């Protein structure tokens, strides 16, 4: 008798539908063509652009104050919708502000496919950077995950024209191309996180990685259960023990032409679904989000789709540590001791502190690959969400120079980070009576003790850890973040890789 659970997965299902979706045309123009809607930046004070057709008093009566992120739709006799887009104080919009303004416009014009965006003079703004952030704002805000819907309500975006007086059009157009590549990567990360856990297993992520590698010029090695046993990856194998699905370690490799500027290691947590194991999670909305517990692995895989196209000069090696975490008669238990590839033994004090267990073997393997530095990214602790909320991810590290590079990349990507201290005094909370270390600290500073656990496996190698448990998803459409998976970390790590060197 077949006891397999019933599930019907469409034959045509793709875990990465965004890579095959038609992309809208983006262009800088001297004059608008025939469009459905035109957005006009209106500052919070001073003159109102003539193309709006209304004075400030009338706009204010309609409730529009010009603050960044605000919009007001205006009827127009020509049939073209005009949208006032808040610009804040005149000249105050920085690159992040322009990204958010572009996102606000496309959210206000969801039913329109041909859109224009009229910008004021942007003196001092780097044209290429401007083009990039405009592309990111437009395309990230229009992302939707509808591959499993039988009816699609969204209007596809076909054309966006930018009218920007005085801007170097050639440089700005290069920026649009860069923005497209970074958005494509983010959309891939979002696709993978939004996919149902029944549709995307660890094996399925391996297949998706191979498909992406063929398209975007990197290499993939896939390690099955027996190979992981041979590698002595006891952390990943321990977490997988209760699962009906095979685990996978997916190793990604990118090598530039010529001598690399450095060798960067990336490690992503890939828990395809996290029930908590024997330490079962409560059945609340957070449980539903645990299909996104592979957000770190999704971000790392997405990074590799951009490296060739953006001319990355550093070598990059990625490790995706993938399994689900399920309760079963064979599942690992509280009190079990796992032996890792490094030789360190771990006492299991909570099976819901599983992310650090799957990642520790990858950190060891990255060091064996002689990387110059390691950055890991993981939906690791609820404390990250409780301490910094859904907009900011904590970052820890053992070398300030690498941490500073990560922080700078976060600023450029508008993926907010905040450094928290790797407080060594808390290390004693991880002591075990029967093993080298336990996988759980005390009731406080959980994000820090999780980072301290990972630090045990990196030695003196420069290392930074990003905890994206809070930032992995958004409860609503918010600027460039679309409701659902955000793809947080993909653009940040792309920026890091592009600027990375061993010096």
MARLUMBA-559179 format. One record per residue (C-alpha): residue in three letters; x, y, z. Coordinates in nm, 4 decimals. Each point is the difference from the previous one (the first is absolute). Layout:
<sites>
code, c1, c2, c3
ala, X, Y, Z $
...
</sites>
This chain:
<sites>
code, c1, c2, c3
unk, 0.0000, 0.0000, 0.0000 $
unk, 0.1262, 0.3473, -0.0898 $
unk, 0.0124, 0.2236, 0.3085 $
unk, 0.1500, 0.2977, -0.1794 $
unk, -0.1993, 0.3200, 0.0708 $
unk, -0.2099, 0.1152, -0.2918 $
unk, 0.1163, 0.3144, -0.1725 $
unk, -0.0458, 0.1079, -0.3568 $
unk, 0.2789, 0.2139, -0.1393 $
unk, -0.0573, 0.1452, -0.3468 $
unk, 0.2336, -0.1546, -0.2539 $
unk, 0.0870, 0.3446, -0.1285 $
unk, 0.0883, 0.1319, 0.3481 $
unk, 0.3241, 0.1937, 0.0132 $
unk, 0.1685, 0.0976, 0.3248 $
unk, 0.1450, 0.3054, -0.1765 $
unk, -0.2769, 0.1409, -0.2222 $
unk, 0.1485, 0.3507, -0.0019 $
unk, 0.2897, -0.0985, -0.2260 $
unk, -0.2403, -0.0765, -0.2858 $
unk, -0.2317, 0.2962, 0.0529 $
unk, -0.0006, 0.2690, -0.2683 $
unk, 0.1902, 0.3071, 0.1183 $
unk, -0.1346, 0.3504, -0.0586 $
unk, 0.1947, 0.2463, -0.2080 $
unk, 0.1735, 0.2688, 0.2054 $
unk, 0.1403, 0.3093, -0.1693 $
unk, 0.1076, 0.3586, 0.0524 $
unk, -0.1660, 0.2336, -0.2527 $
unk, 0.0009, 0.3635, -0.1050 $
unk, -0.3785, 0.0008, -0.0315 $
unk, -0.2702, -0.2432, 0.1055 $
unk, -0.1720, -0.2223, -0.2529 $
unk, -0.3583, -0.1199, 0.0274 $
unk, -0.0474, -0.1161, 0.3585 $
unk, -0.2784, -0.1110, 0.2335 $
unk, 0.1304, 0.1904, 0.3021 $
unk, 0.2687, 0.2542, 0.0836 $
unk, 0.1490, 0.0545, 0.3425 $
unk, 0.1317, 0.3441, 0.0908 $
unk, 0.2186, 0.0700, 0.3020 $
unk, -0.1553, 0.2750, 0.2114 $
unk, 0.2078, 0.1407, 0.2889 $
unk, -0.1548, 0.0750, 0.3366 $
unk, 0.0568, 0.3727, -0.0491 $
unk, 0.0771, 0.2426, -0.2797 $
unk, -0.1250, -0.0067, -0.3571 $
unk, -0.2244, -0.2769, -0.1281 $
unk, 0.1063, -0.1329, -0.3435 $
unk, -0.2268, 0.1300, -0.2752 $
unk, -0.0676, -0.3516, -0.1289 $
unk, -0.2029, -0.0732, 0.3160 $
unk, -0.2575, 0.2598, -0.1071 $
unk, -0.0950, 0.1012, 0.3556 $
unk, 0.1379, 0.2469, 0.2509 $
unk, 0.1250, -0.0886, 0.3474 $
unk, -0.3122, 0.1205, 0.1784 $
unk, -0.2160, -0.2328, -0.2088 $
unk, 0.2371, -0.2940, 0.0600 $
unk, -0.0048, 0.0612, 0.3744 $
unk, -0.3806, 0.0114, 0.0025 $
unk, 0.0096, -0.3412, -0.1663 $
unk, 0.2198, -0.1268, 0.2848 $
unk, 0.3351, 0.0001, -0.1817 $
unk, 0.2849, 0.1504, 0.2012 $
unk, 0.2970, -0.1020, -0.2159 $
unk, 0.1628, -0.2196, 0.2613 $
unk, 0.2207, -0.2812, -0.1370 $
unk, -0.1968, -0.3134, -0.0788 $
unk, -0.3331, 0.1788, -0.0445 $
unk, -0.1923, 0.0036, -0.3277 $
unk, -0.3169, 0.1588, -0.1351 $
unk, -0.1766, -0.1111, -0.3175 $
unk, -0.1363, 0.2846, -0.2130 $
unk, -0.2506, -0.0249, -0.2825 $
unk, 0.1109, 0.1516, -0.3281 $
unk, -0.2078, 0.1060, -0.2989 $
unk, 0.2494, -0.1687, -0.2349 $
unk, -0.0779, -0.3395, 0.1475 $
unk, 0.3497, -0.0400, 0.1415 $
unk, 0.0005, -0.0412, 0.3765 $
unk, 0.2273, 0.2462, 0.1812 $
unk, 0.1438, -0.1089, 0.3337 $
unk, 0.1583, 0.2469, 0.2386 $
unk, 0.2902, -0.1710, 0.1780 $
unk, 0.1257, 0.1502, 0.3241 $
unk, 0.3559, 0.1296, -0.0170 $
unk, 0.0464, 0.1402, 0.3502 $
unk, 0.2069, 0.3148, 0.0396 $
unk, 0.1320, 0.1259, -0.3355 $
unk, 0.3226, -0.1786, -0.0907 $
unk, -0.0170, -0.2336, 0.3025 $
unk, -0.0515, -0.3306, -0.1796 $
unk, 0.3098, -0.2189, 0.0158 $
unk, 0.0461, -0.3269, -0.1887 $
unk, -0.2157, -0.1922, 0.2466 $
unk, -0.2631, 0.2719, -0.0288 $
unk, -0.0087, -0.0352, -0.3787 $
unk, -0.0331, -0.3779, 0.0308 $
unk, -0.2978, 0.0470, 0.2318 $
unk, -0.1544, 0.2716, -0.2194 $
unk, 0.0119, -0.2274, -0.3047 $
unk, -0.1575, -0.2787, 0.2061 $
unk, -0.2753, 0.2329, 0.1224 $
unk, -0.0833, 0.0943, -0.3589 $
unk, -0.0397, -0.3552, -0.1282 $
unk, -0.2081, -0.0946, 0.3033 $
unk, -0.2327, 0.2928, -0.0775 $
unk, -0.0332, -0.1163, -0.3629 $
unk, -0.0569, -0.3741, 0.0453 $
unk, -0.2623, -0.0111, -0.2774 $
unk, 0.2202, 0.1707, -0.2559 $
unk, 0.2637, -0.1555, -0.2213 $
unk, 0.1652, 0.3059, -0.1627 $
unk, 0.1286, 0.2523, 0.2515 $
unk, 0.2129, 0.3134, -0.0049 $
unk, 0.1944, 0.1543, 0.2877 $
unk, 0.0872, 0.3705, -0.0162 $
unk, 0.2935, 0.0883, 0.2245 $
unk, 0.1201, 0.3475, 0.0973 $
unk, 0.3625, 0.1009, -0.0427 $
unk, 0.2260, -0.2292, 0.2018 $
unk, 0.3224, 0.2009, 0.0346 $
unk, 0.2884, -0.1945, 0.1502 $
unk, -0.1747, -0.3345, -0.0413 $
unk, 0.2076, -0.2707, -0.1663 $
unk, -0.1934, -0.0814, -0.3175 $
unk, 0.0887, -0.3692, -0.0071 $
unk, -0.0977, -0.0429, 0.3630 $
unk, -0.3248, 0.1873, -0.0646 $
unk, -0.0884, -0.2329, -0.2870 $
unk, 0.0694, -0.3035, 0.2161 $
unk, -0.2190, 0.1036, 0.2936 $
unk, -0.2855, 0.1067, -0.2278 $
unk, 0.0028, -0.3420, -0.1647 $
unk, 0.0090, -0.1680, 0.3399 $
unk, -0.2895, 0.2037, 0.1352 $
unk, -0.2206, -0.0577, -0.3040 $
unk, 0.0666, -0.3709, -0.0459 $
unk, 0.0149, -0.1093, 0.3638 $
unk, -0.3278, 0.1749, 0.0789 $
unk, -0.1769, -0.1679, -0.2935 $
unk, 0.1105, -0.3509, 0.1048 $
unk, -0.2806, -0.2459, 0.0710 $
unk, -0.0067, -0.3730, 0.0646 $
unk, -0.2947, -0.1299, -0.1999 $
unk, 0.1345, -0.3165, -0.1591 $
unk, -0.2491, -0.2174, 0.1927 $
unk, -0.3027, 0.2223, -0.0612 $
unk, -0.2469, -0.1104, -0.2637 $
unk, -0.0925, 0.3616, -0.0760 $
unk, 0.2435, 0.2887, -0.0217 $
unk, -0.1375, 0.3419, 0.0976 $
unk, 0.3204, 0.2009, -0.0336 $
unk, 0.0645, 0.2128, -0.3087 $
unk, 0.3453, -0.0823, -0.1385 $
unk, 0.2346, 0.2954, -0.0214 $
unk, 0.1066, 0.0537, -0.3624 $
unk, 0.1834, 0.3345, -0.0090 $
unk, 0.1405, 0.2568, 0.2406 $
unk, 0.1466, 0.3238, -0.1354 $
unk, 0.2079, 0.2367, 0.2117 $
unk, 0.0165, 0.3705, -0.0815 $
unk, 0.2972, 0.1403, 0.1906 $
unk, 0.1319, 0.3401, -0.1143 $
unk, 0.3771, 0.0320, 0.0009 $
unk, 0.0726, -0.3642, 0.0766 $
unk, 0.2735, -0.1824, -0.1932 $
unk, -0.2298, -0.2347, -0.1896 $
unk, 0.2714, -0.2445, -0.1003 $
unk, 0.1196, -0.0453, 0.3584 $
unk, -0.3559, -0.0175, 0.1331 $
unk, -0.0838, -0.2701, -0.2539 $
unk, 0.2958, -0.2064, 0.1234 $
unk, -0.1454, 0.0388, 0.3466 $
unk, -0.3345, -0.1338, -0.1184 $
unk, 0.1758, -0.3134, -0.1257 $
unk, 0.1757, -0.0502, 0.3335 $
unk, -0.3256, 0.0490, 0.1856 $
unk, -0.1700, -0.2608, -0.2164 $
unk, 0.2606, -0.2627, 0.0894 $
unk, -0.0285, 0.0692, 0.3722 $
unk, -0.3791, -0.0058, -0.0137 $
unk, 0.0062, -0.3270, -0.1916 $
unk, 0.2080, -0.1515, 0.2790 $
unk, -0.2334, 0.1340, 0.2680 $
unk, -0.3036, -0.1326, -0.1869 $
unk, 0.1620, -0.3452, -0.0148 $
unk, 0.0554, 0.0083, 0.3762 $
unk, -0.3617, 0.1079, 0.0509 $
unk, -0.1291, -0.2752, -0.2298 $
unk, 0.1886, -0.2679, 0.1916 $
unk, -0.1210, 0.1251, 0.3386 $
unk, -0.3620, 0.0383, -0.1140 $
unk, -0.0168, -0.3521, -0.1460 $
unk, -0.2003, -0.2475, 0.2135 $
unk, 0.2154, -0.2524, 0.1891 $
unk, -0.1776, -0.2877, -0.1760 $
unk, 0.1079, 0.1473, -0.3337 $
unk, 0.3586, 0.0877, 0.0881 $
unk, 0.2070, -0.2532, 0.1945 $
unk, 0.3758, -0.0105, 0.0536 $
unk, 0.0281, -0.2183, -0.3095 $
unk, -0.2119, 0.2486, -0.1937 $
unk, 0.2246, 0.2866, 0.1055 $
unk, 0.2944, -0.1940, -0.1364 $
unk, -0.1784, -0.0352, -0.3332 $
unk, -0.0790, 0.3726, -0.0038 $
unk, 0.3652, 0.0793, 0.0744 $
unk, 0.1150, -0.2081, -0.2965 $
unk, -0.2493, 0.1701, -0.2304 $
unk, 0.1181, 0.3433, 0.1115 $
unk, 0.3650, -0.1000, -0.0325 $
unk, -0.0480, -0.0863, -0.3682 $
unk, -0.1583, 0.3389, -0.0644 $
unk, 0.2259, 0.2227, 0.2047 $
unk, 0.3491, -0.1473, -0.0151 $
unk, 0.0886, -0.1634, 0.3301 $
unk, 0.0624, -0.3582, 0.1121 $
unk, -0.2048, -0.2253, 0.2277 $
unk, 0.0967, -0.3087, 0.1980 $
unk, -0.2791, -0.1864, 0.1741 $
unk, 0.0687, -0.2275, 0.2988 $
unk, -0.2592, -0.2639, 0.0890 $
unk, -0.0523, -0.1752, 0.3337 $
unk, 0.2704, -0.2624, -0.0470 $
unk, 0.2506, 0.2621, -0.1108 $
unk, -0.0865, 0.2088, 0.3059 $
unk, 0.0632, -0.3062, 0.2165 $
unk, 0.3359, -0.0431, -0.1702 $
unk, 0.0764, 0.3677, 0.0692 $
unk, -0.0998, -0.0459, 0.3681 $
unk, -0.2531, 0.2862, -0.0155 $
unk, -0.1653, -0.1064, 0.3240 $
unk, -0.1806, 0.3282, 0.0541 $
unk, -0.1973, -0.0128, -0.3232 $
unk, -0.0577, -0.3744, 0.0276 $
unk, -0.1250, 0.0315, 0.3573 $
unk, -0.2643, 0.2558, -0.0934 $
unk, -0.1041, -0.2093, -0.3000 $
unk, -0.0512, -0.3164, 0.2059 $
unk, -0.3754, 0.0508, 0.0422 $
unk, -0.0696, 0.0924, -0.3600 $
unk, -0.1468, -0.2101, -0.2788 $
unk, 0.1962, 0.2187, -0.2430 $
unk, 0.3694, -0.0409, -0.0838 $
unk, 0.2356, 0.2780, 0.1119 $
unk, 0.2245, 0.1841, -0.2390 $
unk, 0.3118, 0.2074, 0.0265 $
unk, 0.0233, 0.2147, -0.3114 $
unk, 0.3401, 0.1497, -0.0713 $
unk, 0.0130, 0.2946, -0.2396 $
unk, 0.3173, 0.1282, -0.1635 $
unk, 0.0701, 0.3129, -0.2028 $
unk, 0.3447, 0.0802, -0.1363 $
unk, 0.0765, 0.3192, -0.1944 $
unk, 0.2370, 0.0215, -0.2917 $
unk, 0.3525, 0.0838, 0.1094 $
unk, 0.1283, 0.0159, 0.3553 $
unk, -0.2820, 0.0421, 0.2550 $
unk, 0.0068, 0.3050, 0.2256 $
unk, -0.0828, -0.2300, 0.2901 $
unk, -0.1901, -0.3151, 0.0921 $
unk, -0.3311, 0.0561, 0.1788 $
unk, -0.1909, -0.2811, 0.1669 $
unk, -0.3785, 0.0227, 0.0396 $
unk, -0.2049, -0.2372, 0.2161 $
unk, -0.3799, -0.0135, -0.0121 $
unk, -0.2389, -0.1746, 0.2375 $
unk, -0.2364, -0.2134, -0.2070 $
unk, -0.2666, -0.1408, 0.2317 $
unk, -0.2677, -0.0668, -0.2591 $
unk, -0.2682, -0.0224, 0.2686 $
unk, 0.0520, 0.0328, 0.3726 $
unk, -0.2560, -0.1677, 0.2231 $
unk, 0.2381, 0.0322, 0.2944 $
unk, 0.0513, -0.3749, 0.0026 $
unk, -0.0681, -0.1656, 0.3354 $
unk, 0.0065, 0.3520, 0.1508 $
unk, -0.3121, 0.0674, -0.2068 $
unk, -0.0891, 0.3584, -0.0825 $
unk, -0.3453, 0.1293, 0.1009 $
unk, -0.2599, -0.0007, -0.2780 $
unk, -0.0135, 0.3744, -0.0513 $
unk, 0.0645, 0.2270, -0.3007 $
unk, 0.3762, -0.0365, 0.0490 $
unk, -0.0327, -0.3726, -0.0712 $
unk, -0.1431, 0.0834, -0.3435 $
unk, 0.3055, 0.2155, -0.0733 $
unk, 0.2387, -0.2880, 0.0619 $
unk, 0.0020, -0.0848, -0.3698 $
unk, 0.2247, 0.3084, -0.0147 $
unk, 0.2536, -0.1434, 0.2443 $
unk, 0.2221, -0.0578, -0.3007 $
unk, 0.0213, 0.3735, -0.0685 $
unk, 0.3751, 0.0059, 0.0597 $
unk, 0.0630, -0.2765, -0.2530 $
unk, -0.2346, 0.1728, -0.2464 $
unk, 0.1925, 0.3273, 0.0336 $
unk, 0.3376, -0.1696, -0.0497 $
unk, -0.1193, -0.1908, -0.3069 $
unk, -0.1456, 0.3219, -0.1420 $
unk, 0.3355, 0.1767, 0.0400 $
unk, 0.1654, -0.2417, -0.2422 $
unk, -0.2450, 0.0899, -0.2777 $
unk, 0.1426, 0.3545, -0.0078 $
unk, 0.3770, -0.0474, 0.0304 $
unk, 0.0876, -0.0700, -0.3633 $
unk, -0.2329, 0.2611, -0.1444 $
unk, 0.1317, 0.2720, 0.2324 $
unk, 0.3659, -0.0893, -0.0584 $
unk, 0.0863, -0.1123, 0.3528 $
unk, 0.3791, -0.0220, 0.0411 $
unk, 0.0045, -0.2014, 0.3231 $
unk, -0.0321, -0.3780, 0.0223 $
unk, -0.3109, -0.1018, 0.1926 $
unk, -0.0873, -0.3384, 0.1492 $
unk, -0.3417, -0.0639, 0.1487 $
unk, -0.1357, -0.2761, 0.2211 $
unk, -0.3744, -0.0611, 0.0287 $
unk, -0.0832, -0.2353, 0.2877 $
unk, -0.3421, -0.1403, -0.0776 $
unk, -0.2501, -0.2222, 0.1774 $
unk, -0.3330, 0.0331, 0.1741 $
unk, -0.0290, -0.0374, 0.3782 $
unk, -0.2792, -0.2423, 0.0856 $
unk, -0.1149, -0.2080, 0.2992 $
unk, -0.0018, -0.3759, -0.0502 $
unk, 0.0994, -0.3183, 0.1755 $
unk, 0.3429, 0.0330, -0.1547 $
unk, 0.0407, 0.3722, 0.0794 $
unk, 0.2898, 0.1299, 0.2050 $
unk, -0.0903, 0.0621, 0.3622 $
unk, 0.0847, 0.2278, 0.2878 $
unk, 0.3086, -0.1447, 0.1631 $
unk, 0.1425, -0.1461, -0.3212 $
unk, 0.3631, 0.0801, -0.0831 $
unk, 0.0968, 0.0745, -0.3594 $
unk, 0.3549, -0.0236, -0.1341 $
unk, 0.0857, 0.2635, -0.2603 $
unk, 0.2524, 0.0013, -0.2814 $
unk, 0.2299, 0.2154, 0.2111 $
unk, 0.0052, -0.2701, 0.2666 $
unk, -0.1838, 0.2146, 0.2537 $
unk, -0.2909, -0.1723, 0.1716 $
unk, -0.3321, 0.1734, 0.0644 $
unk, -0.2563, -0.0811, 0.2663 $
unk, -0.3516, 0.0624, -0.1290 $
unk, -0.1995, 0.1976, 0.2556 $
unk, -0.2708, 0.1145, -0.2413 $
unk, -0.0799, -0.1459, -0.3429 $
unk, -0.1435, 0.3358, -0.1078 $
unk, 0.3501, 0.1500, 0.0209 $
unk, 0.0822, -0.1938, -0.3165 $
unk, 0.1293, 0.2674, -0.2360 $
unk, 0.3323, 0.0325, 0.1763 $
unk, 0.0375, -0.3795, -0.0141 $
unk, -0.0290, -0.0227, -0.3775 $
unk, 0.2242, 0.3026, -0.0558 $
unk, 0.2950, -0.0963, 0.2199 $
unk, 0.1158, -0.2735, -0.2395 $
unk, -0.0077, 0.2473, -0.2901 $
unk, 0.2153, 0.2478, 0.1922 $
unk, 0.2592, -0.2743, 0.0469 $
unk, -0.0109, -0.0918, -0.3681 $
unk, 0.0366, 0.3640, -0.1043 $
unk, 0.3163, 0.0310, 0.2082 $
unk, 0.1320, -0.3199, -0.1568 $
unk, -0.0551, 0.1702, -0.3380 $
unk, 0.2386, 0.2739, 0.1180 $
unk, -0.2412, 0.2906, -0.0348 $
unk, 0.1271, 0.3413, 0.1061 $
unk, -0.3215, 0.0805, 0.1846 $
unk, -0.3416, -0.1489, 0.0716 $
unk, -0.3427, 0.1590, 0.0217 $
unk, -0.2906, -0.2167, 0.1084 $
unk, -0.3632, 0.0976, -0.0258 $
unk, -0.2854, -0.1731, 0.1774 $
unk, -0.3505, 0.0321, 0.1359 $
unk, 0.1551, -0.1022, 0.3284 $
unk, -0.1706, 0.1408, 0.3112 $
unk, -0.3311, 0.1470, 0.1070 $
unk, 0.2046, 0.2377, 0.2129 $
unk, 0.1151, 0.1767, -0.3159 $
unk, -0.3628, 0.0811, -0.0788 $
unk, -0.0808, 0.0993, 0.3572 $
unk, 0.3009, 0.2289, 0.0318 $
unk, 0.0113, 0.1757, -0.3386 $
unk, -0.3365, -0.0696, -0.1658 $
unk, -0.0720, -0.0732, -0.3646 $
unk, 0.2090, 0.2729, -0.1630 $
unk, 0.3438, -0.0516, 0.1541 $
unk, 0.2180, -0.3103, 0.0314 $
unk, 0.2711, -0.0393, 0.2641 $
unk, 0.3542, -0.0714, -0.1136 $
unk, 0.2797, -0.1479, 0.2114 $
unk, 0.3610, -0.0762, -0.0823 $
unk, 0.3505, -0.0760, 0.1201 $
unk, 0.1769, 0.2579, -0.2196 $
unk, -0.1173, 0.3600, -0.0138 $
unk, 0.1321, 0.0626, -0.3514 $
unk, -0.2213, -0.2722, -0.1466 $
unk, -0.2972, 0.1092, 0.2101 $
unk, 0.0486, 0.3574, -0.1250 $
unk, -0.0013, -0.1236, -0.3596 $
unk, -0.3256, -0.1842, 0.0642 $
unk, -0.1530, 0.3084, 0.1629 $
unk, 0.1036, 0.2190, -0.2947 $
unk, -0.1563, -0.2433, -0.2453 $
unk, -0.3196, 0.0059, 0.2047 $
unk, -0.0131, 0.3793, -0.0278 $
unk, 0.0459, -0.0089, -0.3766 $
unk, -0.2678, -0.2689, -0.0403 $
unk, -0.2447, 0.1641, 0.2443 $
unk, -0.0025, -0.3297, 0.1886 $
unk, 0.0355, 0.1306, 0.3521 $
unk, 0.2510, -0.1558, 0.2390 $
unk, 0.0995, 0.0791, 0.3556 $
unk, 0.3147, -0.1370, 0.1581 $
unk, -0.0504, -0.1765, 0.3325 $
unk, 0.2917, -0.0973, 0.2243 $
unk, 0.1410, -0.3509, -0.0100 $
unk, 0.0121, 0.0037, 0.3794 $
unk, 0.2427, -0.2749, 0.0964 $
unk, -0.1110, 0.0104, 0.3642 $
unk, -0.3203, -0.1789, -0.1087 $
unk, 0.1947, -0.2945, -0.1445 $
unk, -0.0294, -0.1894, 0.3307 $
unk, -0.3746, -0.0326, -0.0618 $
unk, 0.0849, -0.2503, -0.2762 $
unk, 0.2045, -0.2280, 0.2248 $
unk, -0.1009, -0.3655, 0.0126 $
unk, 0.0672, -0.2601, 0.2690 $
unk, 0.0436, -0.2805, -0.2539 $
unk, 0.1083, 0.1605, -0.3291 $
unk, 0.2235, 0.2794, -0.1275 $
unk, -0.2899, 0.2420, -0.0359 $
unk, -0.3788, 0.0081, 0.0183 $
unk, -0.2285, 0.1483, -0.2641 $
unk, -0.1938, 0.2279, 0.2339 $
unk, 0.0922, 0.2776, 0.2387 $
unk, -0.2021, 0.1670, 0.2727 $
unk, -0.3305, 0.1901, -0.0176 $
unk, 0.1570, 0.3309, -0.1018 $
unk, 0.2110, 0.1291, -0.2931 $
unk, -0.0981, -0.2959, -0.2169 $
unk, 0.1252, 0.1599, -0.3225 $
unk, 0.3383, 0.0560, 0.1641 $
unk, 0.0352, -0.3513, 0.1412 $
unk, -0.0949, -0.1425, -0.3413 $
unk, 0.2762, 0.2076, -0.1567 $
unk, 0.2429, -0.1134, 0.2704 $
unk, -0.0839, -0.3602, -0.0874 $
unk, 0.0862, 0.0588, -0.3652 $
unk, 0.3178, 0.1836, 0.0974 $
unk, 0.1319, -0.3245, 0.1496 $
unk, 0.0324, -0.1419, -0.3519 $
unk, 0.1829, 0.2827, -0.1798 $
unk, 0.3154, 0.0369, 0.2091 $
unk, 0.2001, 0.3051, -0.1058 $
unk, -0.1478, 0.0216, -0.3510 $
unk, -0.1737, 0.3380, -0.0483 $
unk, -0.3713, -0.0693, 0.0373 $
unk, -0.3302, 0.1851, 0.0172 $
unk, -0.3454, -0.1357, 0.0796 $
unk, -0.3293, 0.1577, -0.1143 $
unk, -0.3207, -0.1097, 0.1748 $
unk, -0.2969, 0.0624, -0.2313 $
unk, -0.2738, -0.1609, 0.2107 $
unk, -0.1749, 0.3368, 0.0231 $
unk, 0.0652, 0.1340, -0.3490 $
unk, -0.0757, -0.3128, -0.2054 $
unk, -0.3612, 0.1029, -0.0606 $
unk, -0.2339, 0.2954, 0.0042 $
unk, -0.3590, -0.0026, 0.1243 $
unk, -0.0991, 0.2608, -0.2587 $
unk, 0.1192, 0.1807, -0.3110 $
unk, 0.2543, 0.2499, 0.1295 $
unk, 0.2119, 0.2102, -0.2386 $
unk, 0.2103, -0.2492, -0.2013 $
unk, -0.0993, -0.2883, 0.2287 $
unk, -0.2945, -0.1959, -0.1344 $
unk, -0.2259, -0.1922, 0.2356 $
unk, 0.1476, -0.3413, 0.0708 $
unk, 0.3640, -0.0912, -0.0429 $
unk, 0.2279, 0.3021, -0.0375 $
unk, 0.3131, -0.1676, -0.1403 $
unk, 0.1951, 0.1915, 0.2656 $
unk, 0.3734, -0.0501, -0.0279 $
unk, 0.0280, -0.0726, -0.3713 $
unk, 0.0832, 0.3547, -0.1134 $
unk, 0.2092, 0.0629, 0.3109 $
unk, 0.2193, -0.3050, -0.0621 $
unk, 0.0286, 0.0748, -0.3720 $
unk, 0.1368, 0.3424, 0.0900 $
unk, 0.2395, -0.1588, 0.2488 $
unk, 0.1290, -0.2520, -0.2541 $
unk, 0.0486, 0.2701, -0.2672 $
unk, 0.2094, 0.2081, 0.2380 $
unk, 0.1775, -0.2814, 0.1821 $
unk, 0.3770, -0.0387, 0.0183 $
unk, 0.2354, -0.1935, 0.2230 $
unk, 0.1883, 0.3201, 0.0912 $
</sites>
